[in-house]
Amino acid sequence: MMKRQFLLCILLIFNFTIPPNYAQNVRNFPIENLSIEHGLSNAKINCILQDSRGFIWIGTSNGLNRYDGQEFKVFTHHPGDSISIPSSWIMCLFEDRNNVLWVGTDNGLCRFDRARESFDRFAVNHDKPASLSEPRIRDICETAADTNALWVAIQVGERATIGGLHRFDLETNKITAFQYNPRDGPLNKFVLTYYVR
């Protein structure tokens, strides 16, 4: 009994002499509010990404905004201009392992050409089987195992009641719909986002 009490006292003393260890240090980060008055194209923000060059990309309901720390540059859809973004309604942003910026809109997928500051579009084309089946892009990601592809989640309908998953081949620009087999398990085609290890 005495040995147990002595051990308990040692453990208590040891416990109080060691400073607490926190998962992270508490720091105050400066917050800068950016709004339409600063050049943001719309107050409804759908997605945000900081790219490998340090730019902050903000997807809104009325354009893609690039913030360099000082000012905004806004990219919007221009009807008849095939190298403008396919829609001003930006739904998701992704930068791949090659530092290429991909933009998902409510009218298709596009790749940003940094040198020309223009967009390469990948739209729905029902006459071409190797294209997107629906225009609303909900999410984009890549996997470590499949280095030559992006995975694209699409939305069908205003309320996203049904969707799907597509594989975009980066070498051929071919898009393949992921065909779900109901016999594989209880999954539906409702894909808004996903996580791949």
Backbone as ProteinMPNN parsed JSONL, in Angstrom:
{"seq_chain_A": "MMKRQFLLCILLIFNFTIPPNYAQNVRNFPIENLSIEHGLSNAKINCILQDSRGFIWIGTSNGLNRYDGQEFKVFTHHPGDSISIPSSWIMCLFEDRNNVLWVGTDNGLCRFDRARESFDRFAVNHDKPASLSEPRIRDICETAADTNALWVAIQVGERATIGGLHRFDLETNKITAFQYNPRDGPLNKFVLTYYVR", "coords_chain_A": {"N_chain_A": [[0.824, -1.192, 0.0], [1.914, 1.258, 0.812], [3.895, 1.542, -1.072], [2.386, 1.877, -3.373], [1.117, 4.357, -2.836], [3.349, 6.007, -2.732], [4.26, 5.801, -5.397], [2.055, 6.95, -6.695], [2.235, 9.585, -5.707], [4.692, 10.38, -6.855], [4.022, 10.24, -9.588], [2.015, 12.234, -9.679], [3.496, 14.546, -8.965], [5.329, 14.554, -11.065], [3.55, 14.897, -13.183], [2.594, 17.527, -12.73], [4.879, 19.039, -13.056], [5.565, 19.06, -15.686], [5.036, 21.055, -18.489], [1.849, 21.816, -20.022], [0.955, 20.135, -23.022], [-0.01, 21.126, -26.109], [-2.015, 20.572, -29.03], [-1.71, 22.448, -31.021], [-0.213, 25.667, -31.358], [-1.646, 28.579, -30.015], [-2.378, 31.289, -31.912], [-2.74, 34.63, -33.011], [-4.149, 35.469, -35.991], [-3.904, 37.814, -38.582], [-6.796, 39.25, -40.015], [-8.171, 39.963, -43.095], [-10.731, 41.606, -44.56], [-12.344, 41.122, -47.571], [-14.264, 42.44, -50.178], [-16.999, 43.288, -52.403], [-16.531, 45.976, -52.741], [-13.788, 46.022, -52.823], [-13.23, 44.905, -55.22], [-14.053, 42.303, -55.658], [-16.052, 40.087, -57.525], [-18.615, 39.193, -56.789], [-20.676, 38.732, -53.921], [-21.475, 36.207, -53.155], [-19.814, 33.49, -52.408], [-18.566, 30.526, -53.677], [-16.388, 28.778, -53.668], [-12.924, 28.501, -52.675], [-9.427, 28.762, -53.296], [-5.961, 28.497, -52.705], [-3.286, 28.814, -54.816], [-0.256, 27.205, -56.12], [1.429, 29.292, -56.683], [0.812, 31.237, -54.943], [-1.407, 32.829, -55.369], [-4.759, 33.741, -54.543], [-7.661, 32.197, -55.389], [-10.991, 32.791, -56.041], [-14.101, 31.501, -56.379], [-17.159, 32.601, -57.512], [-20.694, 33.384, -57.748], [-20.774, 34.978, -59.875], [-18.428, 34.98, -61.52], [-14.871, 34.197, -61.746], [-12.39, 34.967, -59.508], [-9.16, 36.271, -59.151], [-6.875, 36.864, -56.694], [-4.131, 38.772, -55.831], [-3.046, 39.633, -53.496], [-3.07, 42.309, -53.475], [-4.872, 43.291, -55.431], [-7.85, 42.411, -57.327], [-8.317, 40.281, -60.151], [-10.745, 39.643, -62.469], [-12.391, 36.972, -64.02], [-14.786, 36.313, -66.386], [-17.615, 34.83, -68.085], [-17.906, 35.251, -71.571], [-20.154, 35.449, -74.038], [-19.783, 33.864, -77.168], [-17.039, 34.029, -77.143], [-14.67, 31.764, -77.316], [-12.514, 31.17, -75.685], [-12.974, 32.201, -73.241], [-14.066, 31.749, -69.842], [-16.377, 29.025, -69.407], [-18.754, 29.572, -68.053], [-20.018, 32.01, -65.778], [-20.731, 31.184, -63.291], [-19.145, 29.772, -60.822], [-18.311, 26.663, -59.533], [-16.434, 24.893, -58.367], [-12.914, 24.558, -57.576], [-9.635, 23.441, -58.465], [-6.229, 22.551, -58.154], [-3.911, 20.735, -59.912], [-1.313, 18.153, -59.619], [0.611, 19.048, -61.344], [0.505, 21.722, -61.167], [-1.564, 22.892, -62.574], [-4.434, 24.808, -62.992], [-7.766, 23.959, -62.498], [-11.155, 24.48, -63.282], [-14.416, 24.15, -62.218], [-17.594, 24.645, -63.47], [-21.062, 25.713, -63.796], [-21.513, 25.07, -66.323], [-19.764, 23.225, -67.414], [-16.362, 21.888, -67.476], [-13.138, 23.4, -67.157], [-9.768, 24.238, -68.108], [-7.263, 26.337, -66.921], [-5.205, 28.395, -68.79], [-2.277, 29.611, -67.988], [-0.307, 31.178, -69.262], [-1.577, 32.454, -71.441], [-3.727, 33.463, -70.14], [-6.306, 32.387, -70.443], [-8.979, 30.04, -71.153], [-9.299, 26.531, -71.579], [-11.857, 24.639, -72.719], [-14.016, 21.968, -71.642], [-16.736, 20.57, -72.45], [-20.195, 19.457, -72.266], [-21.099, 17.145, -74.695], [-23.29, 15.54, -76.366], [-23.14, 14.112, -78.7], [-20.637, 13.124, -78.736], [-19.155, 10.493, -77.286], [-16.999, 10.48, -75.461], [-17.162, 12.62, -73.599], [-18.302, 14.988, -71.085], [-21.195, 13.995, -69.262], [-23.065, 15.625, -68.112], [-23.401, 19.159, -67.397], [-22.842, 20.508, -64.9], [-20.298, 20.896, -62.697], [-19.264, 19.549, -59.74], [-17.099, 18.782, -58.092], [-13.536, 18.219, -58.14], [-10.768, 16.056, -58.314], [-7.615, 14.324, -57.822], [-5.769, 11.224, -57.839], [-3.173, 9.439, -56.084], [-2.471, 7.04, -57.18], [-3.388, 7.05, -59.809], [-1.951, 8.812, -61.895], [-2.302, 10.141, -64.295], [-4.804, 11.228, -64.546], [-7.835, 13.022, -63.761], [-10.503, 13.099, -61.417], [-13.883, 13.712, -61.709], [-16.712, 15.034, -60.259], [-20.122, 15.259, -60.959], [-23.187, 17.157, -61.144], [-26.64, 16.662, -61.456], [-29.494, 18.328, -62.347], [-31.232, 20.986, -60.593], [-31.402, 20.633, -57.819], [-29.541, 18.772, -57.261], [-30.233, 16.026, -57.288], [-29.412, 13.717, -58.464], [-26.355, 12.446, -59.62], [-23.008, 11.979, -60.83], [-19.877, 10.326, -61.594], [-16.859, 11.022, -63.249], [-13.982, 10.108, -65.164], [-11.22, 11.912, -66.148], [-8.939, 11.816, -68.628], [-5.733, 12.982, -68.65], [-3.807, 12.937, -70.643], [-5.041, 12.339, -73.089], [-7.317, 13.85, -73.071], [-9.728, 12.593, -72.897], [-12.895, 11.753, -71.649], [-14.39, 9.636, -69.359], [-17.301, 8.141, -68.234], [-17.956, 6.979, -64.991], [-19.14, 3.894, -64.495], [-21.56, 2.676, -62.541], [-22.361, -0.311, -60.925], [-25.202, -1.673, -59.65], [-25.177, -4.124, -58.343], [-22.828, -4.139, -56.989], [-23.098, -3.021, -54.498], [-24.767, -0.94, -51.965], [-25.049, 1.888, -53.312], [-25.644, 5.094, -54.682], [-26.079, 7.297, -57.534], [-25.541, 9.785, -56.596], [-23.28, 12.028, -56.315], [-21.507, 14.488, -54.887], [-19.187, 15.323, -53.738], [-16.009, 13.877, -52.9], [-13.573, 11.702, -51.417], [-10.361, 10.56, -51.916], [-7.834, 8.296, -51.185]], "CA_chain_A": [[0.0, 0.0, 0.0], [2.814, 2.398, 0.904], [4.574, 1.631, -2.36], [1.404, 2.406, -4.319], [0.952, 5.783, -2.539], [4.586, 6.672, -3.141], [4.226, 5.858, -6.858], [1.035, 7.93, -7.048], [2.804, 10.916, -5.433], [5.709, 10.647, -7.882], [3.308, 10.515, -10.836], [1.365, 13.543, -9.571], [4.549, 15.568, -9.03], [5.828, 14.533, -12.44], [2.496, 15.451, -14.036], [2.494, 18.977, -12.547], [6.124, 19.722, -13.431], [5.659, 19.113, -17.151], [4.05, 22.005, -19.022], [0.859, 21.157, -20.89], [1.319, 19.988, -24.429], [-1.191, 21.366, -26.932], [-1.919, 20.117, -30.415], [-1.223, 23.557, -31.835], [-0.041, 26.919, -30.643], [-2.695, 29.557, -30.265], [-1.825, 32.531, -32.446], [-3.706, 35.526, -33.63], [-3.866, 35.705, -37.395], [-4.601, 39.009, -39.073], [-7.896, 38.967, -40.932], [-8.444, 41.04, -44.037], [-12.033, 41.424, -45.203], [-12.39, 41.52, -48.972], [-15.662, 42.498, -50.588], [-17.265, 43.872, -53.715], [-15.881, 47.288, -52.751], [-12.365, 45.801, -53.118], [-13.107, 44.358, -56.57], [-14.626, 40.961, -55.75], [-17.146, 40.171, -58.502], [-19.909, 38.86, -56.214], [-20.556, 38.395, -52.502], [-21.767, 34.783, -52.946], [-18.591, 32.729, -52.677], [-18.824, 29.089, -53.748], [-15.168, 28.007, -53.432], [-11.684, 29.273, -52.531], [-8.217, 27.95, -53.423], [-4.675, 29.176, -52.847], [-2.511, 27.985, -55.735], [1.17, 27.017, -55.851], [2.112, 30.577, -56.877], [0.392, 32.133, -53.875], [-2.646, 33.538, -55.691], [-6.006, 33.263, -53.969], [-8.709, 32.103, -56.401], [-12.302, 32.781, -55.4], [-15.185, 31.232, -57.317], [-18.415, 33.19, -57.06], [-21.849, 33.201, -58.628], [-20.627, 35.888, -61.013], [-17.067, 35.068, -62.01], [-13.692, 33.658, -61.079], [-11.581, 36.087, -59.048], [-7.784, 35.96, -58.74], [-6.398, 37.911, -55.795], [-2.677, 38.693, -55.698], [-2.657, 40.27, -52.246], [-3.294, 43.745, -53.646], [-6.067, 43.571, -56.222], [-8.522, 41.304, -57.985], [-8.553, 40.183, -61.591], [-11.974, 38.865, -62.578], [-12.628, 36.25, -65.27], [-16.204, 36.005, -66.548], [-18.026, 34.258, -69.371], [-18.261, 36.175, -72.646], [-20.766, 34.673, -75.125], [-19.1, 33.975, -78.453], [-15.588, 33.98, -76.941], [-14.422, 30.351, -76.997], [-11.435, 30.999, -74.702], [-13.382, 32.712, -71.928], [-14.58, 30.7, -68.969], [-17.654, 28.611, -70.002], [-19.87, 30.137, -67.294], [-19.562, 32.847, -64.663], [-21.111, 30.529, -62.039], [-18.03, 28.879, -60.496], [-18.762, 25.7, -58.532], [-15.309, 24.291, -57.652], [-11.566, 24.852, -58.061], [-8.656, 22.413, -58.123], [-4.918, 22.646, -58.797], [-3.377, 19.378, -59.963], [0.088, 17.979, -59.21], [1.449, 19.796, -62.289], [0.179, 23.134, -60.919], [-2.566, 23.36, -63.532], [-5.682, 25.178, -62.333], [-8.986, 23.439, -63.115], [-12.325, 25.201, -62.801], [-15.703, 23.525, -62.477], [-18.665, 25.639, -63.544], [-22.362, 25.092, -64.041], [-21.585, 24.786, -67.757], [-18.637, 22.411, -67.846], [-15.032, 21.888, -66.881], [-12.147, 24.096, -67.971], [-8.38, 24.289, -67.654], [-6.767, 27.7, -67.076], [-3.906, 28.545, -69.446], [-1.667, 30.744, -67.28], [0.456, 32.034, -70.18], [-2.509, 33.263, -72.241], [-4.828, 33.865, -69.267], [-7.533, 31.971, -71.12], [-9.494, 28.767, -70.677], [-9.589, 25.423, -72.485], [-13.147, 24.12, -72.252], [-14.42, 20.578, -71.818], [-18.172, 20.713, -72.227], [-21.085, 18.35, -72.613], [-21.348, 16.961, -76.119], [-23.994, 14.251, -76.408], [-22.743, 13.4, -79.92], [-19.29, 12.605, -78.516], [-19.234, 9.677, -76.074], [-15.901, 10.766, -74.531], [-17.323, 13.965, -73.042], [-19.097, 15.019, -69.865], [-22.607, 13.658, -69.478], [-23.842, 16.751, -67.589], [-22.511, 20.316, -67.332], [-22.536, 21.07, -63.577], [-19.149, 20.231, -62.072], [-19.329, 19.758, -58.292], [-15.81, 18.597, -57.426], [-12.451, 17.703, -58.979], [-9.62, 15.607, -57.522], [-6.73, 13.35, -58.461], [-5.305, 10.206, -56.902], [-1.749, 9.132, -56.187], [-2.32, 5.84, -58.001], [-3.75, 7.322, -61.205], [-1.308, 10.116, -62.079], [-2.66, 10.749, -65.582], [-6.246, 11.466, -64.612], [-8.605, 13.736, -62.752], [-11.833, 12.556, -61.176], [-14.802, 14.844, -61.755], [-18.075, 14.758, -59.787], [-21.093, 16.131, -61.627], [-24.515, 17.312, -60.551], [-27.734, 16.673, -62.42], [-30.666, 19.004, -61.795], [-31.013, 22.124, -59.697], [-31.282, 20.209, -56.43], [-28.513, 17.724, -57.189], [-30.872, 14.784, -56.867], [-28.672, 12.593, -59.016], [-25.101, 12.921, -60.196], [-22.166, 10.911, -61.319], [-18.438, 10.472, -61.488], [-16.178, 10.865, -64.529], [-12.514, 10.098, -65.176], [-10.704, 12.759, -67.221], [-7.574, 11.414, -68.977], [-4.959, 14.2, -68.899], [-3.005, 12.811, -71.862], [-5.88, 12.3, -74.295], [-8.504, 14.692, -72.829], [-10.914, 11.743, -73.007], [-13.678, 11.69, -70.42], [-15.117, 8.381, -69.251], [-18.244, 8.1, -67.114], [-17.814, 5.843, -64.095], [-20.373, 3.114, -64.563], [-21.855, 2.005, -61.287], [-23.141, -1.537, -61.013], [-25.949, -1.813, -58.393], [-24.835, -5.379, -57.672], [-21.61, -3.937, -56.201], [-23.406, -2.54, -53.159], [-25.77, 0.121, -51.84], [-24.524, 3.202, -53.675], [-26.428, 5.689, -55.76], [-25.287, 8.158, -58.405], [-25.519, 11.105, -55.985], [-21.894, 12.337, -55.967], [-21.215, 15.918, -54.867], [-17.776, 15.431, -53.42], [-15.472, 12.574, -52.568], [-12.225, 11.692, -50.875], [-9.62, 9.407, -52.406], [-6.5, 8.229, -50.585]], "C_chain_A": [[0.865, 1.251, 0.0], [3.529, 2.624, -0.425], [3.641, 2.249, -3.407], [1.199, 3.908, -4.094], [2.189, 6.571, -2.968], [4.623, 6.84, -4.67], [3.205, 6.891, -7.344], [1.547, 9.352, -6.817], [3.838, 11.297, -6.488], [5.032, 11.002, -9.207], [2.623, 11.877, -10.802], [2.388, 14.677, -9.658], [5.077, 15.676, -10.453], [4.822, 15.189, -13.388], [2.431, 16.978, -13.924], [3.767, 19.723, -12.916], [6.3, 19.836, -14.933], [4.612, 20.101, -17.66], [3.062, 21.281, -19.934], [1.301, 21.172, -22.338], [0.053, 20.121, -25.264], [-0.943, 20.889, -28.348], [-1.401, 21.216, -31.328], [-1.076, 24.786, -30.958], [-1.175, 27.861, -31.007], [-2.023, 30.841, -30.713], [-2.965, 33.367, -32.991], [-3.272, 35.784, -35.056], [-4.587, 36.973, -37.822], [-5.67, 38.606, -40.085], [-8.13, 40.195, -41.791], [-9.771, 40.731, -44.718], [-11.973, 41.958, -46.62], [-13.838, 41.44, -49.432], [-15.778, 43.06, -51.994], [-16.582, 45.233, -53.835], [-14.386, 47.19, -53.077], [-12.145, 45.213, -54.509], [-13.608, 42.944, -56.738], [-15.884, 41.033, -56.61], [-18.529, 39.918, -57.913], [-19.702, 38.462, -54.766], [-20.855, 36.924, -52.216], [-20.56, 33.965, -53.39], [-18.907, 31.239, -52.601], [-17.597, 28.247, -53.414], [-13.964, 28.945, -53.374], [-10.512, 28.308, -52.639], [-7.002, 28.87, -53.43], [-3.803, 28.275, -53.701], [-1.034, 27.953, -55.357], [1.973, 28.303, -56.018], [1.708, 31.61, -55.83], [-0.859, 32.935, -54.17], [-3.819, 32.909, -54.938], [-7.049, 33.325, -55.076], [-10.035, 31.961, -55.669], [-13.36, 32.594, -56.481], [-16.493, 31.754, -56.754], [-19.539, 32.838, -58.024], [-21.8, 34.134, -59.827], [-19.16, 36.074, -61.373], [-16.024, 34.408, -61.135], [-12.777, 34.834, -60.768], [-10.201, 35.602, -58.652], [-7.286, 37.143, -57.923], [-4.907, 37.717, -55.575], [-2.158, 39.301, -54.397], [-2.876, 41.773, -52.283], [-4.623, 44.038, -54.339], [-6.618, 42.295, -56.847], [-8.422, 41.428, -59.494], [-9.728, 39.232, -61.724], [-12.091, 38.264, -63.972], [-14.111, 35.892, -65.316], [-16.449, 35.415, -67.932], [-18.39, 35.374, -70.342], [-18.837, 35.345, -73.794], [-20.045, 34.928, -76.447], [-17.585, 33.941, -78.351], [-15.233, 32.575, -76.444], [-13.294, 30.136, -75.991], [-11.751, 31.686, -73.371], [-13.9, 31.531, -71.109], [-15.994, 30.315, -69.448], [-18.902, 29.13, -69.286], [-19.288, 30.996, -66.182], [-19.948, 32.265, -63.31], [-20.057, 29.461, -61.746], [-18.453, 27.973, -59.345], [-17.62, 25.069, -57.737], [-13.996, 24.654, -58.335], [-10.632, 23.736, -57.625], [-7.351, 22.707, -58.854], [-4.289, 21.263, -58.75], [-1.89, 19.35, -59.608], [1.06, 18.674, -60.151], [1.187, 21.295, -62.219], [-0.741, 23.731, -61.974], [-3.854, 23.637, -62.758], [-6.865, 24.682, -63.157], [-10.167, 24.133, -62.463], [-13.575, 24.428, -63.202], [-16.788, 24.583, -62.428], [-20.003, 24.927, -63.688], [-22.575, 24.835, -65.53], [-20.329, 24.074, -68.251], [-17.351, 22.646, -67.078], [-14.097, 22.696, -67.768], [-10.793, 24.097, -67.276], [-7.887, 25.712, -67.929], [-5.379, 27.663, -67.697], [-3.262, 29.795, -68.864], [-0.946, 31.703, -68.221], [-0.466, 32.97, -70.963], [-3.623, 33.887, -71.404], [-6.171, 33.621, -69.958], [-7.886, 30.566, -70.638], [-9.693, 27.782, -71.821], [-10.822, 24.731, -71.922], [-13.34, 22.64, -72.566], [-15.897, 20.52, -71.448], [-18.92, 19.433, -72.558], [-21.262, 18.327, -74.124], [-21.974, 15.576, -76.265], [-23.69, 13.451, -77.672], [-21.37, 12.745, -79.775], [-19.296, 11.803, -77.21], [-18.156, 10.002, -75.038], [-15.97, 12.21, -74.032], [-18.141, 13.872, -71.761], [-20.549, 14.686, -70.185], [-23.529, 14.778, -69.017], [-22.897, 17.925, -67.345], [-22.081, 20.782, -65.945], [-21.439, 20.265, -62.884], [-19.147, 20.566, -60.585], [-17.979, 19.643, -57.597], [-14.825, 17.974, -58.402], [-11.355, 17.223, -58.034], [-8.753, 14.685, -58.368], [-6.304, 12.353, -57.4], [-3.816, 9.977, -57.098], [-1.522, 7.953, -57.128], [-2.543, 6.101, -59.487], [-3.237, 8.716, -61.563], [-1.675, 10.815, -63.375], [-4.138, 11.074, -65.685], [-6.722, 12.37, -63.489], [-9.924, 12.998, -62.593], [-12.767, 13.732, -60.986], [-16.189, 14.387, -61.302], [-19.016, 15.756, -60.441], [-22.415, 16.137, -60.879], [-25.537, 17.343, -61.673], [-28.929, 17.322, -61.739], [-30.296, 20.091, -60.812], [-30.752, 21.687, -58.264], [-30.295, 19.058, -56.241], [-29.092, 16.393, -56.736], [-30.167, 13.553, -57.411], [-27.414, 13.154, -59.672], [-24.286, 11.764, -60.696], [-20.705, 11.264, -61.208], [-17.816, 10.18, -62.843], [-14.67, 10.848, -64.315], [-12.062, 10.893, -66.395], [-9.245, 12.379, -67.456], [-6.787, 12.653, -69.39], [-4.116, 14.137, -70.166], [-3.852, 12.917, -73.126], [-7.065, 13.26, -74.24], [-9.808, 13.913, -72.996], [-11.588, 11.656, -71.64], [-14.506, 10.413, -70.437], [-16.027, 8.436, -68.04], [-17.984, 6.842, -66.3], [-19.15, 5.116, -64.065], [-20.544, 2.33, -63.271], [-22.736, 0.786, -61.535], [-23.866, -1.73, -59.68], [-25.642, -3.105, -57.646], [-23.586, -5.247, -56.805], [-21.887, -3.414, -54.798], [-24.376, -1.381, -53.167], [-25.174, 1.511, -52.07], [-25.451, 3.783, -54.72], [-25.528, 6.605, -56.573], [-25.189, 9.579, -57.864], [-24.103, 11.394, -55.487], [-21.71, 13.843, -56.036], [-19.757, 16.174, -54.551], [-17.301, 14.053, -52.992], [-14.068, 12.749, -52.032], [-11.556, 10.424, -51.358], [-8.253, 9.423, -51.756], [-5.497, 7.774, -51.587]], "O_chain_A": [[0.583, 2.201, -0.73], [3.737, 3.763, -0.844], [4.074, 3.056, -4.23], [1.115, 4.662, -5.064], [2.076, 7.674, -3.503], [4.979, 7.907, -5.169], [3.468, 7.622, -8.3], [1.316, 10.232, -7.646], [3.847, 12.434, -6.959], [5.429, 11.96, -9.87], [2.647, 12.601, -11.796], [2.158, 15.663, -10.358], [5.247, 16.777, -10.976], [5.201, 15.944, -14.284], [2.231, 17.654, -14.933], [3.73, 20.943, -13.075], [7.11, 20.636, -15.4], [3.437, 20.0, -17.306], [3.394, 20.263, -20.542], [1.942, 22.114, -22.804], [-0.861, 19.306, -25.135], [0.198, 20.814, -28.804], [-0.718, 20.931, -32.311], [-1.746, 24.915, -29.933], [-1.604, 27.927, -32.158], [-1.204, 31.412, -29.993], [-4.014, 32.852, -33.378], [-2.164, 36.26, -35.304], [-5.747, 37.183, -37.468], [-5.453, 37.719, -40.911], [-8.269, 41.311, -41.292], [-9.909, 39.702, -45.379], [-11.596, 43.108, -46.845], [-14.549, 40.487, -49.112], [-14.779, 43.276, -52.681], [-16.109, 45.598, -54.91], [-13.787, 48.156, -53.549], [-11.003, 45.039, -54.935], [-13.595, 42.42, -57.851], [-16.695, 41.944, -56.443], [-19.524, 40.377, -58.474], [-18.657, 37.911, -54.42], [-20.52, 36.435, -51.137], [-20.318, 33.776, -54.582], [-19.441, 30.75, -51.606], [-17.735, 27.124, -52.93], [-13.979, 30.036, -53.945], [-10.577, 27.182, -52.146], [-7.014, 29.909, -54.091], [-3.596, 27.108, -53.367], [-0.616, 28.595, -54.393], [3.101, 28.384, -55.531], [2.211, 32.734, -55.837], [-1.336, 33.661, -53.297], [-3.858, 31.697, -54.727], [-7.293, 34.392, -55.64], [-10.182, 31.116, -54.787], [-13.498, 33.422, -57.381], [-16.888, 31.392, -55.647], [-19.349, 32.092, -58.986], [-22.674, 34.091, -60.693], [-18.696, 37.206, -61.517], [-16.252, 34.106, -59.963], [-12.427, 35.607, -61.66], [-10.072, 34.633, -57.904], [-7.276, 38.28, -58.397], [-4.465, 36.638, -55.181], [-0.95, 39.462, -54.228], [-2.867, 42.433, -51.244], [-5.393, 44.898, -53.912], [-5.957, 41.257, -56.891], [-8.44, 42.529, -60.045], [-9.713, 38.139, -61.159], [-11.915, 38.954, -64.976], [-14.631, 35.25, -64.404], [-15.602, 35.494, -68.822], [-19.091, 36.32, -69.984], [-18.1, 34.615, -74.457], [-19.741, 36.07, -76.792], [-16.906, 33.834, -79.372], [-15.473, 32.245, -75.283], [-13.131, 29.024, -75.488], [-10.902, 31.747, -72.481], [-14.139, 30.448, -71.643], [-16.747, 31.197, -69.86], [-19.99, 29.124, -69.861], [-18.186, 30.734, -65.701], [-19.536, 32.794, -62.278], [-20.07, 28.384, -62.341], [-18.901, 28.454, -58.304], [-17.797, 24.739, -56.564], [-13.968, 25.01, -59.513], [-10.805, 23.153, -56.555], [-7.361, 23.07, -60.03], [-4.148, 20.679, -57.675], [-1.287, 20.387, -59.331], [2.222, 18.873, -59.795], [1.596, 22.046, -63.103], [-0.7, 24.933, -62.235], [-4.307, 22.808, -61.969], [-6.958, 24.948, -64.355], [-10.186, 24.349, -61.252], [-13.768, 24.095, -64.371], [-16.889, 25.332, -61.457], [-20.069, 23.698, -63.701], [-23.66, 24.439, -65.955], [-19.886, 24.297, -69.377], [-17.27, 23.476, -66.172], [-14.237, 22.686, -68.991], [-10.684, 23.977, -66.056], [-8.067, 26.234, -69.029], [-4.484, 26.984, -67.195], [-3.651, 30.912, -69.203], [-0.971, 32.914, -68.004], [-0.159, 34.152, -71.125], [-4.373, 34.734, -71.89], [-7.03, 34.498, -70.045], [-7.177, 29.981, -69.819], [-10.187, 28.142, -72.889], [-10.822, 24.29, -70.773], [-12.897, 22.135, -73.597], [-16.253, 20.431, -70.273], [-18.349, 18.465, -73.061], [-21.539, 19.351, -74.749], [-21.271, 14.566, -76.285], [-23.95, 12.249, -77.72], [-20.986, 11.911, -80.595], [-19.43, 12.387, -76.134], [-18.386, 9.813, -73.844], [-14.972, 12.929, -74.039], [-18.617, 12.796, -71.399], [-21.064, 15.048, -71.243], [-24.663, 14.872, -69.486], [-21.708, 17.712, -67.107], [-21.028, 21.407, -65.826], [-21.634, 19.102, -62.532], [-19.041, 21.734, -60.211], [-17.737, 20.337, -56.609], [-15.209, 17.298, -59.356], [-11.041, 17.904, -57.058], [-9.115, 14.317, -59.485], [-6.457, 12.603, -56.204], [-3.265, 10.285, -58.155], [-0.492, 7.88, -57.797], [-1.942, 5.435, -60.33], [-3.994, 9.687, -61.538], [-1.375, 11.999, -63.528], [-4.674, 11.184, -66.788], [-6.106, 12.469, -62.428], [-10.402, 12.352, -63.525], [-12.489, 14.64, -60.203], [-16.769, 13.471, -61.884], [-18.739, 16.955, -60.472], [-22.712, 15.24, -60.089], [-25.323, 17.972, -62.709], [-29.328, 16.896, -60.656], [-29.191, 20.114, -60.269], [-29.957, 22.314, -57.565], [-30.235, 18.45, -55.172], [-28.506, 15.71, -55.896], [-30.316, 12.46, -56.865], [-27.446, 14.253, -60.225], [-24.817, 10.685, -60.958], [-20.341, 12.36, -60.782], [-18.189, 9.216, -63.512], [-14.15, 11.491, -63.403], [-12.457, 10.602, -67.524], [-8.402, 12.592, -66.585], [-7.135, 13.306, -70.374], [-3.746, 15.177, -70.711], [-3.429, 13.514, -74.116], [-7.744, 13.465, -75.247], [-10.866, 14.503, -73.212], [-10.927, 11.504, -70.613], [-15.23, 10.139, -71.394], [-15.575, 8.743, -66.937], [-17.813, 5.76, -66.861], [-20.166, 5.677, -63.652], [-19.759, 1.434, -62.96], [-23.726, 0.853, -62.263], [-23.206, -1.934, -58.661], [-25.831, -3.171, -56.432], [-23.302, -6.119, -55.985], [-20.969, -3.372, -53.978], [-24.767, -0.89, -54.226], [-24.837, 2.215, -51.118], [-25.987, 3.053, -55.553], [-24.327, 6.675, -56.315], [-24.794, 10.488, -58.594], [-23.762, 11.043, -54.357], [-21.751, 14.421, -57.122], [-19.164, 17.134, -55.044], [-18.114, 13.161, -52.751], [-13.456, 13.807, -52.174], [-12.114, 9.334, -51.229], [-7.575, 10.45, -51.768], [-4.314, 7.656, -51.266]]}, "name": "protein", "num_of_chains": 1, "seq": "MMKRQFLLCILLIFNFTIPPNYAQNVRNFPIENLSIEHGLSNAKINCILQDSRGFIWIGTSNGLNRYDGQEFKVFTHHPGDSISIPSSWIMCLFEDRNNVLWVGTDNGLCRFDRARESFDRFAVNHDKPASLSEPRIRDICETAADTNALWVAIQVGERATIGGLHRFDLETNKITAFQYNPRDGPLNKFVLTYYVR"}
